[in-house]
Amino acid sequence: MNLVACVRQAGVVGAGGGGFPTHVKLAATADTVVANGAECEPLLHKDAAVMEHDAAQVVRGMLLTMETVKATACIIGIKAKNAHAVEAMRAAAAGTAIRLYLLDDYYPAGDEFDLVHETTGRLIPPGGIPLNVGAVVCNVETFANIARAADGQPVTEKILTVAGAVGEPATLIVPLGTSLRDCIAAVGGVTVADPVLCIGGMMMGETTSDLDRPVTKTTGGVIVLPRDHHVSARKLKPAPIQHAIGKSACDQCRYCTEYCPRFLLGYAVEPHQVMRSLAFTATGTAHWNEWAAMCCACGLCTLYACPEELFPKEACDQSKAEMRRANLKWSGAMTVKPHPMRDGRRVPIKSLMKKLHIANYDHPAPLQVRAISPARLVLPLKQSAGVAVRPTVSVGDLVVADQLLGDVADNELGAALHAPRAAIVTEITSHHLILTPT
């Protein structure tokens, strides 16, 4: 069986948060493979842990990918500050075609467009993907999963960092379907009375109070904050209130645009123009919305740049949603030229943490190999881009570890789902499948 088929069968998806089915990327042809080990979300350490403790598998996955897509170059973007991870990856890559590119500690170094330009000097065309410039990009954990898939091992576990207001921040390896409550309990529990969770990170992650949310293939971490924390309070404001505040208060200072990493790369992303559209009727909406078309949703504009603490990122989110509903595509300039001040406007992680008021949560979160045995595993049927899987098991079935639980048709975009543990299938709905480990 070739690597594309093995990866498809194993249900490998982008483990950095994107969740794109990896077998589709491997079916392409490219001259360069790029491993994303930048991990720029504050307080998260899972990618560094993967590279430090599983460097051989990451490298093997990269080499297998190179061979499959017929690449001649392979680069791993890794922050120089992660000295142990750098050392491990350098040792594992010795004698191969893989070279390390050491990144500074800025946000968002892990943005795909930024990383491709930084490591290769190439600029992805507006509205394009890395393949348009001959690159295949995957997260480092994804490469480790590719290597395991080549050995017939499906994706049944996830590595994630649990940090913030918890007893002992750590990076864990847990079965898919484990509740965030169980993950937090494994690191000493919450240390605040009314916790709020930032799933996937404080900048780009989803904010929720639901501790029973399950870990999926794209869960890179969870940051616990008190409900009255400044970031929690801002993120929990309802969208209509966010937009109303922006409509009444935005003075068009342009700071949101001047700090935007995509704007600084030369793309036509101008959040202040999107904020301006809040004051317009539907007459001008379509025109102004195009300024959000290539926004990467990094959140710098909302949580760092805006001096009035408005919500330009959320306005861009709304604009992109409206464009999708109207089936509008970018129709503006296709020329991209980096801003001359790009390097000087990068936002250091330490400056970002100070602005977010989270410096007191900045602690190591080392990999902890702990036996976590959840009483049940809740497995969403959709854990990737594309369609949900169709269950291949029934309620009452006894399944073994690694057994196929659900799949998609050959002509559909999606990723197969497998049993993390030997278990009984106790519930199947249109959204999830529940296992009770035996």
Helices and strands as residue ranges (DSSP letters): H 3-10, H 22-26, E 32-37, H 46-53, H 55-69, E 73-79, H 83-93, E 98-103, E 106-107, H 112-120, G 130-133, E 135-139, H 140-150, E 157-164, E 170-175, H 180-186, E 195-199, E 206-208, E 221-226, H 230-235, H 239-249, H 255-258, H 261-265, H 271-277, G 282-284, H 285-289, G 290-292, H 300-300, I 301-305, H 312-325, G 343-345, E 347-348, H 349-356, G 359-361, E 367-368, E 377-380, E 390-391, E 398-399, E 404-407, E 417-418, E 423-428, E 432-437
